[in-house]
Amino acid sequence: MSDSPSLRVALDLDGSLESLDNTMDDLADALSRTGELTLIRFRTVSGPRSSNETKVTFRRFWSPLWRRGLGPPIERRLPSVDAVHVAGFMTPPTKDVPLIISVDDLRPFRGESRAYQRIKQLQRAVSAGAVLVASSRTASHEVQEVLSLHRNQIVVVPPAVPNVERSAHGGNLVVNVTGLDKPFLELAPDLLTFVNEVGAELVAVTSSAVAQLIRSSGLAIRVVARRDARNALGEARVVLHMSDGARFPSFAIAALSAGVPTLARSTSINRELLSGAATLVSTDEEVLAALRDVWANEARRAIMVAAGHARAFDYEPATAARAYVTLYRDVVRGWGV
């Protein structure tokens, strides 16, 4: 096919639920702005939420099968497309067009929590010709090992991380808690002592389940839902990104784009993506000392802000959209060859 804007791609907006809520809308808008394709927006889990989204007929009926990578080809329930891109736990099969699957969540692959349905689902999809997209080189190695794939069966394209309005006068300590509720609650008393000393507030951005644990602890922590994460960043003087390393650090990168000095655990994914822009700590015992320095050391803060802006540029929606347009074209050209 030609390199014309006639490329038609269907994108599932019910994609990966990240630490900034669902960022698939940000990717969709950026893809549309490229002017290099026609984007068909649809949802596999919920119904249409705006007039520019295509309704998938009999979605509820077929969802149990689509979650297992089975059922009728999804393109037959959409307008004519050249490729289908999904990023959530629904992997509906395709027959006449390629299927692209972004794999952002590594938790189902790990240890005792392995969700073998997810592993079998992705293996089935790959055997049918689907292209897997990992969010980082580190994540691609893990996906490759768990699914017993060859390196050339996985592509690396970081997800879109939305630009967040710069935090010019934020004064709070904002903690993103992803999969580390117990370590956070153990560290929280020391964090509360610190924020009380500096006259700040401790704010936790997390899931509804972890929010309930925090509230039941009785600690003076303000809890913010993921859907309001971007607003919380506007109140931050420092961000602490507490993650188990199973997800792309979207929250940390959004903090960098907002000019907020950021601390994070030194996981393999964080070392790949955040080194040189955020302060990485090897243990939770190091957090308080690093926090005190980053909070008060204006020279260090200025350096971190500049480095953070430069790093965040690599992951903004326009950058992700350009990478995905190239991937779509490559995949469509190679389909059936």
Secondary structure, DSSP 4 states (H G I P E B T S, - for coil): --SSTT-EEEEESS--EETTEE-HHHHHHHHHHH-SSEEEEE-SSS---STTEE--TTHHHHHHHHTTT-SS-GGGGSSS-SEEEE-SS-----SSS-EEEEE-B-GGGSGGG--HHHHHHHHHHHHTTPEEEESSHHHHHHHHHHHT--GGGEEE-PPP-------SS--EEEEEEES-HHHHHHHHHHHHHHHHHHT--EEEEE-HHHHHHHHHHT---EEEEGGGHHHHHTTEEEEEEEE-SSB--HHHHHHHHTT--EEEE--HHHHHHHBTTBEEESSGGGHHHHHHHHHH-HHHHHHHHHHHHHHHHTTSHHHHHHHHHHHHHHHHHHTT-
